[in-house]
Amino acid sequence: MGREESAANRPQNIILENRTNLRLSGVEEVSHFDDTAVILRTVLGELSIQGEGLKVEQLQVESGEIRISGKISALIYARESTGLWERLFG
């Protein structure tokens, strides 16, 4: 199954409550986590969650859902690169 099919079949939902509780679906992999950042590969690309005192409260691998608590300051999707020239000069 390709990335386009995966994204079409598995939606991604983000629910952020009071900047302290985050629920996210469409998670494919947790690449990194510590108390200041959680980096995820999702059906829509790499997502970086930044903050303070971050904790992964729950991870459901089968359903692709994660719950994170702490003081959340940013949700940032990585820009997808189109090629070598863009990486060098973009």
Secondary structure, DSSP 8 states (H G I E B T S, - for coil): --HHHHHHHS---EEEETTTEEEE--EEEEEEE-SSEEEEEETTEEEEEEEEEEEEEEEETTTTEEEEEEEEEEEEE------HHHHHH-
